[in-house]
Amino acid sequence: MHTTGGAAEAVAGREPGAAASARRPVVPYHLITALDDPHTRVPVPERRYIARSADGLRTVLLALPHQGRDPDLFLAEADASRYLLGPCAAPADALAGPGEPAWYSLPYLPVLPLPTVLAVHGGPLPELTVRALGAALAQTLAVVHGQGLAFAGVSPAAVLLSAAGPRLTCYGAVRAAAPNGAPRSGLPGLEAGSLPPEQASGSSPDFLGDMYALGAVLAYAATGYTMPERDELPAALRTIVARCLSRDPGSRPQPAELADALGDVTASDDRAAVPGPGWLPGRVIAALAHQSAAVLAAEIPAAPAPSASSRTPTPSSPSRN
């Protein structure tokens, strides 16, 4: 498993070695901290931050494209994500306007990326957690696929864990990385073990590719690797995860089949596949609480006072035409 020494600092709301840049304003938000450990070896499709609006009233998860990426493709996928349904979907709720640098935002809630969760926990996650995670994500993909959409961005870094359940982010990261027909293997931000072989060579993302990527996420959660040896997986998960990771797309399970195979570990609410209480290890819950407290305590630069020329005219000082 890949762990990093900076994980605790990232959880606490401090980006190691980047205190100045963490305060640089990004229109229309001020950055509080990086969401991802900057030293992680697990590729992240986007640059992600916890940020706050200039008036201090709104805290968000802010995503920016990597340097060199096509900002128009990035924004097109973010715009499409606004229509996503499903219990763990994380659609964008605001995007950059014309002439602004590319960005989009999600409402903030205390979350940790899956790689950070493994670092905080100190190793692979308990089987109960892996099953709950997989069932919730599979049911979400079932809804997304029912909309006629391929997620095309499932990977360990795309999965954020909260006390209320996982959130699946980075919609369309594979499509945004390169157009269909162009090889995607080795592109920055794409995790090789999560990229279906057919998509690595340039094929169009599809439903069965999402299932391969979800299998890689479950393998990572259970072992610390997206491509483990079969006997490294918990015995009860070997068959179904191996099917997800089949190089033959036709051998991969459908989302509902995967959810059934992972067992009834979700809440009894028929409207949402939300893991029940106790699905996360104690250290992870503590880290989420720590992050929440750090974000609440974070200060942002005070907004500059308006200049005399920019003040709204008053009746006693009318403006002239």
Beta strands, then each sheet from edge to edge (+ up, - down):
strand 1: 25-26
strand 2: 29-34
strand 3: 47-53
strand 4: 59-64
strand 5: 94-95
strand 6: 104-107
strand 7: 112-113
strand 8: 159-162
strand 9: 165-168
sheet 1: 1+ 2- 3+ 4- 6+ 5-
sheet 2: 7+ 8- 9+
end
